[in-house]
Each structure stands twice: as C-alpha cells, then as structure tokens.
Amino acid sequence: MSDLPADLYTEPRDIDVNTLANLGPLAPMAGVWEGTRGLDVKPKAEGPKKQAYVERIELQPIDPQTNGPQLLYGLRYHVHVTKPDQVKTYHDQVGYWLWEPATGALIHTLTIPRGEIAMAGGTATPDATSFELVATQGLDTFGICSAPFLNEAFKTTSFRIQVTIHPDGRWGYEEDTVLQIRGQAEPFHHTDRNLLHKVGEPTPNPLWAAALAKA
C-alpha cells in the first residue's frame, strides 16, 4: 500500500457487524456447497493425469476484522475433496476469503496439510460476478511458501483462481497452480475446476447473531 494513512492505530467507528450484508462480490458464496463435476489435472511420472473429484465447501461469515483503520469482511472456509464413490480424503484445504469495501480488494488465503500456504490478491466491484486472484512465489505480499520437500521437488511458482457467479445461484472456479518440477525444463500447469450448488445456508457471524438475539 503506497497511500497508508498517517494514523495507523485508530479503528473505524460504528462498524456494521452484519458480515453477510457487507461481503461485496463474496456474498453469493456464503453457505455450504457441493460439487460433483470436479476435474483435476495433476503431474505424474508418466505425464499429466486427469482425475474426477467431488467436493464440499463450507464458507461461514466471520466478525468484521480491523487492522487499525483498515476494515475487512470475510468468510472462513473448509474444502473437503474425495474421488467419486470413495471416503478417503483426496484434498483438504482451509483459509479465508476477505473483502475490503473501501478499496475493492479481495484476499484469498489457503493452507493444505502437505506443507504449503499461499495468499492471493485481486480487486473487484461489489456487484462483480467474476473475479480473479493471483499469488506469486517470492513476493513479500500475495506470495507462496512451501515446506522443504515441495519447495525442492514440486516448487509452486504461481497460483491463480478465477471465480464465476452464475445467474442461477451456483458458482464455479478454475485454478491454475504452476509447478516447477525437479528434472523438468518446462513448468507444469496443475489445474482444477468445479461447479458448485448450495446445500446449506450460512450461519450469522457471532456479533450479528448476538444483535439478532437482542432484537
């Protein structure tokens, strides 16, 4: 940020604690979702392999977050993926989707239990139905960090996610994770995509739930 305010400590007053009403382009994603049309293209020794998958994503509103004068609204999420007709976890991921109304900034954080974290950033208008976020390895902001094995054997150099909100209420994503695999000259594009339909409504964030209880 090149235009930081002089006062880095004073928090905004009179914050609207209803997160669901202040999520901008993230609002249609709140709730519990399932997708049965996932397609993963992953690297194997013999070459790229296509793998179908099903997933469940839960995105729940959190209380408004402040960094001094900065105000963020967001969703905490958990992704659980399996192969069709299997119980074993194929992919697990947790993190946050964040929206800053004052600037139109979007932030997507992700952590996977194989030793990797990333933070992707982008911008959008409050009513956007399509937006893209990007993370790049080596940057101080919106970067990627991997444990030693992945960093040396399957180094993630960039991550990109494109989200599309459909008129019928469903939403989908396309991801491109670029890997530099040891022993391969060309980078590998590890891609994922799916289309999700809602199976459950979001739960009000704690501050808003308390306000509703007093009403």
Protein Blocks (a to p, Z undefined) as FASTA:
>chain_A
ZZbcfblmbccehiafblklmnmjmlmmgccdddfkbccddddfkbccdddddddddddd
dddddehjbccdddddddddddehiabdfbdcdddddddfknopacdddddfehpacddd
ddddfklcbdcddddehiabhpadddfklmmmmccfbdcddddddfkopacddddddddd
ehiabdcddddddddddfbdcdddfklmmmmmmZZ
